[in-house]
Amino acid sequence: MIKIGVFGASGRVGKLLLEDIKTTPNMSVSTVYVRNELDFSIDPSILVTADMKSFLSACDVVIDFSLPEACETLLEQAIKTPKPLVIGTTGLSTHQLNLLKNASELMPILYATNMSLGIALLNKLVYQASAALEDFDIEIVEMHHKHKKDAPSGTALTLSESAARGRELDIEKVRISGRDGNIGARSKDEIAVMALRGGDIVGRHTVGFYNDGEFIELNHTATSRNTFSKGAIHAAKWLADKKPGLYPIADCLKL
Ligand code: NAD
């Protein structure tokens, strides 16, 4: 039985994780971390704690869907109490990403800005298309619900990195995230990543490859957040017995 610690349990994805783990064979939630009080009822056998050390000690694997600052606190404590970590939180700063890399020298960490199988495949396809269609302009559009805090989405940024890798470009030098005013013609290498927000959209990503006379658009739409919780549960099962290191989601999928 793998004991899971849920970090961010009262959030949109966290609540689904609690439900989905209940129906997962050989897995249970042993603890949830909360800052204040939990605003919903939970099985009394689960340790509800605001003490990070007790939280980490009470589980075999942590699944995190929280916020960047919260994820940072988790990583800082995990460096003192190493534990396999599945990190789904997006919008991490450079400092937080470096912390994550350092922590992965002490424990296995699977970090994925999107836990869905479809997006993992899309990243592969984008890499291939970017390399094959070298004269095509690449533009990425993402749409999410109105509550999403970070923009562009972590998934869109990962897709832009896959596109840049396909052309051996440095994404930091070619990514733009907006156009406004008399900015002149599009440059050949730029990769635009645009964010739209509204309603209850779970997540939609379009990567377009545009040339004179033809274009291809690769689309992925998440219709349910269970896609992410189930993907994270699959990742946690896979990660539980791995050696320290930083693993991408593709490693635990048969792609
Ligand atoms: P949410 O706002 O509904 O939930 C955030 C959770 O974090 C809440 O439980 C909140 O209590 C907790 N939290 C906030 N600050 C905290 C702190 N300082 N310490 C401890 N806990 C704290 O958000 P959500 O929609 O569930 O998304 C959570 C994160 O997961 C976001 O970064 C989102 O972009 C990301 N996300 C990732 C994927 C993926 O597949 N990787 C999919 C969906 C969402």
Residues whose N, C-alpha, C, O or C-beta is under 5 A from the ligand:
A	BS01	NAD	G8 A9 S10 G11 R12 V13 G14 R35 F65 S66 L67 A70 G88 T89 T90 A112 T113 N114 M115 S116 F228
